[in-house]
C-alpha cells in the first residue's frame, strides 16, 4: 500500500496562529509531508500569507504591507511574506500553495521556483483561471482544483477541460467524490481531501484507494493515524 500524504492546513493551526511561521514550524515538527497556505496581494503588491481578504474589516489589498504588519502584531502575531515562508521551509517540507487571487499566480510561481524544485510544490486554487495560467505558462508544474459544496457546479466538465493533476474536495464531499466523480476523471488524477479533522474521517479517507492524501488542522494526529494504517 502506497503511503498517503499528510498536509498541515495553514500549518499546524491548533498549535500556533494559522498561516504564520510558527504554525509552519509546528507542522514540520509534527512530521507533515507538506504544508498548505494561502497567497494574496497587499496594496503595495507584496505577496502575503493570509486566508481571508480582510483583517478585522481592513481589506488587505487596500493597505500596504507595513500597515498589515502593525495590524497583525497588535493581535499578537505577524502575517508573513511568501519569501519568508519559502526560506523557512526550503529543504524541510513540501508546499501546497493556494492562490486566493488569480493575479498573484505568475509572481508566486516565479518566486517559489527560485528556492524550490518543481516537484517540491503544487499550485492549487478554487479559480479555474489559475489552473489555466499554470497550463499555459508552467506546464511542468503540478496544479490542483479545489472545490466544496458551493463550487462544484459543472465539476466534471471543468475537470475535463482544465485537466488538473489533483482534485481537492473538502471532506464533506467524500461520498460525492467517490460515487460520482472518480470514475469520470482522466487517468492519473490524484485526490487530496481537506478539512479532515476527526479520527473517524482520517481513518475512512486514508483507507480509501482513491485517496492520495489529506489536509488537516491536526497534522500530528494524522501522521499517527497514517502510520498505524500503513504499519
TISE-549016 format. One line per 4 residues: number of its first residue (from 1); for each residue x, y, z of N, C-alpha, C. Coordinates in Angstrom, 2 decimals. Last residue first. Layout:
BEGIN
NUM = X Y Z X Y Z X Y Z; ...
END
This chain:
BEGIN
231 = 1.27 0.75 8.86 2.04 -0.25 9.57 1.29 -1.52 9.83; -0.67 2.35 7.74 0.35 1.78 6.86 1.10 0.63 7.53; -2.13 2.95 10.06 -2.79 2.34 8.90 -1.78 1.65 8.00; -0.22 4.15 11.66 -0.91 2.94 12.13 -1.55 2.18 10.97
227 = 0.43 6.35 10.06 1.45 5.37 10.41 0.82 4.05 10.86; -2.00 7.72 10.04 -1.43 7.22 8.79 -0.40 6.15 9.05; -2.23 8.42 12.72 -3.25 7.58 12.09 -2.70 6.94 10.82; 0.07 10.07 12.93 -0.05 8.85 13.75 -1.07 7.90 13.15
223 = -0.59 12.10 11.14 0.63 11.31 10.92 0.57 10.01 11.70; -2.86 13.10 12.41 -3.00 12.44 11.11 -1.77 11.60 10.78; -1.77 14.30 14.68 -2.69 13.18 14.83 -2.82 12.40 13.53; -0.23 16.31 13.41 0.41 15.33 14.29 -0.46 14.11 14.47
219 = -2.10 17.87 11.97 -1.15 17.02 11.25 -0.45 15.99 12.13; -4.87 19.04 12.24 -4.18 18.23 13.24 -3.15 17.31 12.57; -6.17 20.14 10.18 -5.76 21.06 11.23 -4.92 20.36 12.30; -5.17 18.67 7.00 -5.83 18.65 8.30 -5.31 19.74 9.22
215 = -5.47 16.93 4.02 -5.02 18.18 4.62 -5.84 18.37 5.89; -4.37 13.77 2.66 -5.35 14.62 3.35 -4.65 15.89 3.84; -3.92 11.80 -0.38 -3.53 12.39 0.89 -4.66 13.21 1.49; -5.01 10.15 -2.30 -3.57 10.40 -2.34 -3.08 10.96 -1.01
211 = -7.62 7.86 -2.45 -7.03 8.97 -1.70 -5.52 9.01 -1.86; -8.71 5.63 -3.55 -8.54 6.78 -4.43 -7.78 7.92 -3.75; -9.02 3.76 -1.52 -7.98 3.52 -2.53 -7.73 4.72 -3.44; -9.31 4.79 1.83 -9.91 4.72 0.50 -8.84 4.64 -0.58
207 = -8.04 5.21 4.20 -8.17 3.82 3.75 -8.71 3.71 2.33; -8.27 7.93 4.61 -6.94 7.37 4.35 -7.02 5.95 3.80; -11.02 8.12 5.16 -10.49 8.69 3.93 -9.11 8.13 3.60; -11.37 6.74 7.62 -12.19 6.43 6.45 -11.53 6.89 5.15
203 = -9.45 7.96 9.31 -9.41 6.52 9.04 -10.17 6.19 7.77; -10.31 10.64 9.29 -8.96 10.27 8.86 -8.89 8.81 8.48; -12.88 10.47 10.37 -12.68 10.93 8.99 -11.32 10.49 8.47; -12.21 9.60 12.96 -13.09 8.78 12.11 -12.92 9.16 10.64
199 = -10.71 11.71 13.96 -10.07 10.40 13.80 -10.89 9.53 12.85; -11.27 14.77 12.13 -11.58 13.82 13.19 -10.90 12.48 12.90; -10.49 16.32 9.91 -10.06 16.71 11.24 -10.43 15.75 12.37; -9.93 17.42 6.96 -10.10 16.06 7.51 -9.58 16.12 8.95
195 = -9.74 19.60 5.25 -10.58 19.67 6.46 -10.91 18.28 6.98; -9.44 17.90 2.03 -9.07 18.88 3.05 -10.16 19.01 4.12; -7.99 15.26 0.06 -9.13 15.85 0.77 -8.65 16.83 1.83; -6.77 14.67 -3.08 -6.37 15.05 -1.73 -7.55 15.77 -1.08
191 = -6.26 12.58 -5.75 -7.28 13.19 -4.91 -6.72 13.42 -3.52; -4.94 12.72 -9.14 -4.86 12.36 -7.73 -5.94 13.10 -6.94; -5.27 11.37 -12.38 -5.60 12.45 -11.47 -5.59 11.95 -10.03; -4.92 9.15 -14.00 -3.75 9.72 -13.35 -4.04 10.86 -12.40
187 = -7.37 9.69 -16.50 -6.44 8.77 -15.84 -5.27 9.53 -15.23; -9.98 12.02 -15.78 -9.00 11.42 -16.67 -7.98 10.62 -15.87; -13.04 11.12 -14.07 -11.89 11.97 -14.30 -10.85 11.24 -15.15; -15.05 9.31 -13.56 -15.20 10.18 -14.73 -13.97 11.03 -15.02
183 = -14.75 7.97 -11.24 -14.75 7.16 -12.46 -14.80 8.02 -13.72; -14.98 10.09 -9.38 -13.70 9.41 -9.61 -13.68 8.66 -10.93; -17.67 11.05 -9.10 -16.66 11.77 -9.86 -15.46 10.93 -10.27; -19.55 9.76 -7.52 -19.99 10.46 -8.72 -18.86 10.92 -9.63
179 = -18.41 8.45 -5.31 -19.54 7.85 -6.01 -19.82 8.47 -7.38; -16.25 10.03 -4.38 -16.08 8.60 -4.64 -17.17 8.08 -5.56; -17.42 12.57 -4.16 -16.24 12.35 -4.98 -16.11 10.89 -5.37; -19.54 12.14 -2.38 -19.79 12.66 -3.72 -18.62 12.34 -4.65
175 = -18.14 11.36 -0.08 -19.05 10.41 -0.76 -19.37 10.85 -2.17; -16.67 13.77 0.43 -16.02 12.48 0.24 -16.92 11.52 -0.53; -17.39 16.33 1.03 -17.71 15.84 -0.32 -17.05 14.49 -0.61; -16.39 16.92 3.45 -17.83 16.72 3.38 -18.26 16.20 2.02
171 = -13.73 17.47 2.97 -14.07 16.14 3.50 -15.56 15.86 3.43; -13.40 19.10 -0.23 -13.43 19.10 1.22 -13.95 17.77 1.71; -11.25 17.98 -2.95 -12.56 18.21 -2.36 -12.42 18.40 -0.85; -9.08 18.52 -5.20 -9.04 18.67 -3.76 -10.43 19.01 -3.22
167 = -7.35 16.80 -7.74 -8.57 17.45 -7.31 -8.58 17.43 -5.79; -4.44 17.19 -9.72 -5.02 16.84 -8.43 -6.38 17.50 -8.32; -3.90 18.05 -12.23 -3.20 16.85 -11.78 -3.83 16.29 -10.50; -6.67 19.12 -14.27 -5.78 19.28 -13.11 -5.09 17.96 -12.78
163 = -8.03 19.72 -16.85 -7.08 18.61 -16.64 -6.12 18.86 -15.46; -9.92 21.48 -17.79 -8.72 22.02 -17.13 -7.63 20.97 -16.95; -11.95 19.83 -18.97 -11.34 20.94 -19.69 -10.00 21.36 -19.12; -12.57 17.94 -17.03 -12.24 17.50 -18.38 -11.52 18.58 -19.16
159 = -13.22 19.66 -14.95 -12.06 18.78 -14.83 -11.61 18.28 -16.20; -15.54 20.84 -15.98 -14.37 21.67 -15.67 -13.11 20.81 -15.58; -17.26 18.66 -16.16 -16.88 19.37 -17.38 -15.63 20.21 -17.16; -17.50 18.01 -13.46 -16.96 17.03 -14.40 -16.47 17.71 -15.68
155 = -18.66 20.37 -12.37 -17.32 19.94 -11.98 -16.72 18.96 -12.99; -20.92 21.97 -12.41 -20.27 21.62 -13.69 -18.85 21.07 -13.46; -20.38 23.10 -9.10 -21.22 23.11 -10.29 -20.37 22.80 -11.54; -18.97 23.30 -6.76 -18.83 22.06 -7.53 -19.78 21.98 -8.73
151 = -18.94 25.25 -4.81 -18.15 25.47 -6.02 -18.02 24.22 -6.89; -20.22 24.69 -2.47 -20.62 25.92 -3.17 -19.92 26.10 -4.51; -19.03 22.38 -1.49 -20.43 22.35 -1.89 -20.83 23.56 -2.73; -15.78 22.73 -3.04 -16.64 22.35 -1.92 -18.07 22.40 -2.41
147 = -12.49 22.32 -4.49 -13.94 22.57 -4.55 -14.59 22.14 -3.25; -9.46 23.00 -6.31 -10.20 22.88 -5.05 -11.69 23.03 -5.30; -7.24 21.52 -8.44 -8.50 22.26 -8.41 -9.23 21.96 -7.11; -3.69 21.86 -8.83 -4.85 21.20 -8.24 -6.06 22.11 -8.18
143 = -0.73 21.04 -10.66 -1.74 22.00 -10.26 -2.98 21.25 -9.78; 2.76 20.79 -11.12 1.51 20.14 -10.71 0.54 21.21 -10.23; 4.51 22.11 -13.99 4.14 22.14 -12.57 2.86 21.35 -12.32; 4.95 22.25 -16.67 5.67 21.20 -15.94 5.31 21.15 -14.46
139 = 3.70 24.49 -17.68 3.12 23.19 -17.96 3.73 22.07 -17.13; 3.25 27.31 -17.18 4.11 26.46 -16.35 3.64 25.02 -16.48; 1.48 28.58 -18.89 2.79 29.19 -18.64 3.77 28.32 -17.87; -0.91 27.13 -19.22 -0.36 27.90 -20.34 1.10 28.29 -20.14
135 = -1.42 25.90 -16.77 -1.39 25.10 -18.00 -0.68 25.83 -19.13; -1.49 28.17 -15.15 -0.44 27.17 -14.95 -0.30 26.31 -16.20; -3.79 29.39 -16.18 -2.49 30.08 -16.23 -1.34 29.11 -16.06; -5.72 27.46 -15.53 -5.45 27.78 -16.93 -4.10 28.48 -17.08
131 = -5.71 27.66 -12.77 -5.31 26.40 -13.40 -4.95 26.63 -14.86; -6.71 30.27 -12.57 -5.37 29.96 -12.06 -4.84 28.68 -12.70; -9.27 30.06 -13.59 -8.30 30.86 -14.33 -6.88 30.61 -13.85; -10.70 28.64 -11.68 -10.33 27.96 -12.92 -9.23 28.72 -13.67
127 = -10.08 28.87 -8.30 -10.29 29.65 -9.52 -9.81 28.88 -10.75; -9.32 27.53 -6.12 -10.73 27.39 -6.48 -11.00 28.04 -7.83; -6.05 26.02 -6.40 -6.96 27.16 -6.36 -8.39 26.72 -6.60; -2.52 25.28 -6.10 -3.92 24.92 -6.05 -4.79 26.17 -5.98
123 = 0.57 24.03 -7.02 -0.26 25.23 -7.01 -1.72 24.79 -7.05; 3.08 22.28 -5.17 1.95 22.29 -6.09 1.23 23.63 -5.96; 6.56 21.37 -4.86 5.38 22.17 -4.52 4.30 21.99 -5.58; 8.67 19.84 -5.71 8.52 20.04 -4.27 7.38 20.97 -3.89
119 = 9.11 19.71 -8.38 8.49 18.54 -7.76 8.24 18.72 -6.28; 10.47 22.11 -8.95 9.07 21.95 -9.35 8.38 20.77 -8.67; 12.36 23.20 -6.07 12.27 22.44 -7.30 10.79 22.25 -7.66; 12.59 26.47 -4.69 12.03 25.12 -4.66 12.07 24.48 -6.04
115 = 13.60 29.01 -5.13 14.06 28.27 -3.96 13.59 26.81 -3.92; 12.54 30.00 -7.44 13.88 30.44 -7.09 14.46 29.59 -5.96; 9.93 29.15 -7.53 10.92 28.40 -8.32 12.35 28.84 -8.05; 8.67 31.15 -6.06 8.82 29.81 -5.48 9.89 29.02 -6.21
111 = 8.66 33.28 -7.84 9.40 33.39 -6.58 9.65 32.02 -5.97; 6.99 32.19 -9.86 8.37 32.59 -10.17 9.22 32.71 -8.91; 4.55 31.79 -8.50 5.29 30.66 -9.06 6.75 31.03 -9.29; 3.91 34.47 -7.82 4.03 33.43 -6.80 4.86 32.26 -7.30
107 = 3.71 35.65 -10.33 4.77 36.08 -9.42 4.98 35.05 -8.31; 1.46 34.25 -11.41 2.78 34.20 -12.05 3.90 34.59 -11.08; -0.71 34.78 -9.47 -0.24 33.45 -9.89 1.19 33.45 -10.40; -2.06 37.00 -8.66 -0.79 36.71 -7.98 -0.09 35.47 -8.54
103 = -4.47 37.09 -9.94 -3.43 37.99 -10.42 -2.08 37.76 -9.74; -6.19 35.38 -8.50 -5.54 34.91 -9.72 -4.39 35.79 -10.20; -5.96 34.95 -5.13 -6.23 35.99 -6.12 -5.48 35.65 -7.40; -5.23 32.64 -3.82 -6.52 33.25 -3.50 -6.94 34.29 -4.53
99 = -3.64 29.73 -4.35 -3.74 31.08 -4.91 -5.15 31.61 -4.65; -1.93 27.73 -2.14 -3.26 28.06 -2.66 -3.29 29.52 -3.10; 0.55 25.50 -2.33 0.35 26.95 -2.35 -1.01 27.25 -2.98; 1.95 23.20 -0.57 0.70 23.32 -1.32 0.32 24.79 -1.25
95 = 5.32 21.99 -0.33 4.33 23.06 -0.21 3.11 22.81 -1.09; 7.53 20.02 1.82 6.95 20.42 0.54 5.77 21.37 0.77; 10.29 20.74 4.01 8.93 20.26 3.78 8.46 20.75 2.42; 13.01 21.41 4.03 12.40 20.81 5.22 11.05 20.17 4.93
91 = 14.00 22.82 1.91 14.76 21.67 2.35 14.15 20.94 3.54; 12.33 25.70 2.91 13.22 25.11 1.92 14.05 23.97 2.53; 10.91 27.01 4.87 10.52 25.64 4.52 11.47 24.95 3.56; 11.94 29.61 5.19 11.77 28.73 6.34 11.65 27.27 5.92
87 = 11.83 30.60 2.57 13.13 30.45 3.23 13.04 29.51 4.43; 9.05 30.60 2.17 9.92 29.81 1.30 11.28 29.57 1.96; 8.20 32.44 4.09 7.78 31.04 4.17 8.70 30.15 3.35; 9.35 34.79 3.13 9.65 34.32 4.49 9.34 32.83 4.63
83 = 8.16 35.08 0.63 9.58 34.74 0.69 10.02 34.29 2.09; 5.50 35.76 1.37 5.79 34.48 0.72 7.26 34.11 0.84; 5.43 37.24 4.66 5.53 37.32 3.21 5.81 35.93 2.64; 3.16 36.78 7.49 4.44 36.71 6.77 4.30 36.98 5.28
79 = 1.76 38.55 10.06 1.43 37.98 8.75 2.71 37.97 7.91; 2.40 37.85 13.40 2.84 38.61 12.22 2.43 37.87 10.96; 0.65 38.35 16.53 1.36 37.54 15.56 1.72 38.42 14.37; -0.92 39.97 18.20 0.00 39.01 18.80 0.71 38.08 17.84
75 = -2.35 42.03 17.26 -3.12 40.85 17.66 -2.22 39.73 18.18; -0.45 43.77 16.48 -1.33 44.21 17.56 -2.19 43.06 18.08; 0.49 42.39 14.30 1.30 42.38 15.52 0.51 42.89 16.72; -1.51 43.03 12.42 -1.38 41.66 12.91 -0.57 41.59 14.19
71 = -1.12 45.80 12.10 -2.43 45.27 12.49 -2.31 43.86 13.07; 1.57 45.92 11.26 1.14 46.58 12.50 -0.18 46.00 13.00; 1.40 44.50 8.83 2.25 44.01 9.91 1.81 44.62 11.24; -0.24 46.23 7.40 -0.71 44.87 7.70 0.09 44.27 8.85
67 = 1.47 48.38 7.10 0.27 48.53 7.93 -0.31 47.18 8.31; 3.33 47.23 5.38 3.77 47.76 6.66 2.60 47.95 7.62; 1.80 46.62 3.08 2.24 45.55 3.96 2.69 46.06 5.33; -1.03 48.86 2.62 0.35 48.43 2.40 0.76 47.38 3.44
63 = -4.41 48.05 1.67 -3.44 48.65 2.59 -2.05 48.06 2.35; -6.04 46.67 0.01 -6.21 48.12 0.01 -5.28 48.82 0.99; -5.81 44.03 0.37 -5.27 44.55 -0.89 -5.46 46.06 -1.02; -7.14 43.73 2.84 -5.69 43.65 2.78 -5.11 44.20 1.48
59 = -9.50 45.62 4.39 -9.25 44.86 3.17 -7.76 44.89 2.87; -10.36 45.34 7.67 -9.45 46.06 6.79 -9.12 45.19 5.58; -11.80 43.66 9.30 -12.54 44.59 8.44 -11.68 45.42 7.52; -9.79 42.09 10.46 -10.63 42.97 11.29 -11.32 44.05 10.46
55 = -8.54 41.78 7.44 -8.12 41.58 8.81 -8.87 42.59 9.66; -9.58 40.09 4.40 -9.50 41.22 5.31 -8.93 40.79 6.65; -9.70 37.79 2.93 -9.30 39.00 2.22 -9.14 40.22 3.12; -8.20 34.99 4.72 -9.31 35.91 4.44 -8.82 37.15 3.70
51 = -5.49 33.86 4.82 -6.64 33.20 4.21 -7.73 34.19 3.80; -2.22 34.87 3.94 -3.42 35.10 4.77 -4.61 34.50 4.06; 0.75 36.05 3.19 0.16 34.75 3.51 -1.00 34.97 4.47; 1.50 38.20 0.38 1.32 37.94 1.79 0.58 36.62 2.00
47 = 3.47 39.83 -1.72 2.78 38.54 -1.64 2.71 38.12 -0.19; 2.90 43.24 -2.27 3.66 42.23 -1.56 2.82 40.95 -1.52; 1.60 45.42 -3.45 1.94 44.25 -4.25 2.96 43.33 -3.59; 0.61 47.35 -1.81 1.90 47.61 -2.45 2.49 46.37 -3.12
43 = -1.68 46.08 -0.84 -1.82 47.21 -1.77 -0.53 47.48 -2.52; -0.96 42.53 -1.00 -1.22 43.77 -0.28 -1.36 44.89 -1.32; -2.37 39.50 -2.41 -1.58 40.72 -2.51 -1.96 41.74 -1.43; -2.05 36.04 -1.26 -2.79 37.17 -1.84 -1.88 38.40 -1.82
39 = -2.08 32.59 -0.54 -1.33 33.76 -1.03 -2.29 34.79 -1.61; -2.09 30.13 2.02 -2.84 30.98 1.10 -2.04 32.23 0.74; -0.92 26.69 2.40 -1.10 28.08 2.83 -1.65 28.91 1.68; -0.02 23.53 3.64 -0.90 24.28 2.76 -1.01 25.69 3.30
35 = 2.89 21.51 3.77 2.01 22.49 4.38 1.20 23.18 3.29; 3.65 17.97 3.83 3.60 19.28 3.18 2.75 20.22 4.03; 3.93 15.94 5.64 4.64 15.82 4.36 4.68 17.15 3.62; 4.50 16.46 9.16 3.68 16.57 7.96 4.54 16.44 6.71
31 = 5.73 16.33 11.64 6.03 15.29 10.67 5.17 15.32 9.42; 5.61 18.32 13.50 4.57 17.29 13.56 4.84 16.13 12.60; 7.57 20.03 12.62 7.86 19.20 13.78 6.84 18.08 13.95; 6.07 21.21 10.56 7.31 20.49 10.24 7.65 19.54 11.38
27 = 4.09 22.43 12.05 3.73 21.36 11.12 4.94 20.54 10.72; 5.60 24.36 13.42 4.94 23.30 14.18 4.56 22.14 13.28; 6.35 26.02 11.30 7.38 25.31 12.06 6.78 24.14 12.84; 3.83 27.00 10.67 4.53 26.16 9.70 5.66 25.38 10.38
23 = 3.29 28.50 12.95 2.40 27.40 12.58 3.07 26.46 11.59; 5.34 30.37 12.81 5.29 29.45 13.95 4.38 28.26 13.65; 4.65 31.76 10.50 5.88 30.96 10.50 5.87 29.97 11.66; 1.11 31.35 9.85 2.26 32.08 10.37 3.48 31.17 10.36
19 = -1.30 30.09 9.26 -0.62 30.87 8.21 0.48 31.78 8.76; -2.74 30.26 12.58 -2.66 29.72 11.22 -1.95 30.68 10.27; -0.95 30.36 15.57 -1.88 31.06 14.68 -1.66 30.61 13.24; -0.35 27.01 16.80 0.06 28.40 16.59 -0.93 29.04 15.63
15 = -1.71 24.66 17.16 -0.52 24.90 17.98 0.01 26.32 17.86; -3.67 24.43 15.38 -4.07 24.24 16.77 -2.90 24.48 17.73; -2.50 24.67 12.87 -3.20 25.83 13.43 -3.75 25.65 14.85; 0.10 24.13 11.36 -0.49 23.33 12.44 -1.29 24.31 13.31
11 = -0.56 25.19 8.11 0.46 24.83 9.09 -0.10 23.84 10.08; -2.82 25.26 6.65 -2.27 26.54 7.10 -1.23 26.33 8.20; -2.94 22.05 7.36 -3.86 23.08 6.87 -3.46 24.43 7.46; -0.44 19.89 6.45 -0.89 20.77 7.52 -1.68 21.93 6.96
7 = -0.96 16.70 4.95 -0.65 18.12 4.83 -1.21 18.90 6.00; 0.21 13.55 4.27 -0.46 14.36 5.29 0.01 15.80 5.13; -0.26 10.91 1.91 0.38 12.15 2.32 -0.46 12.88 3.37; 0.14 7.37 2.18 -0.70 8.54 1.94 0.00 9.77 2.51
3 = 2.15 4.94 0.66 2.00 5.87 1.77 1.11 7.04 1.35; 0.66 2.16 -0.94 1.43 3.38 -1.02 1.13 4.28 0.17; 0.85 -1.20 0.00 0.00 0.00 0.00 0.88 1.25 0.00
END
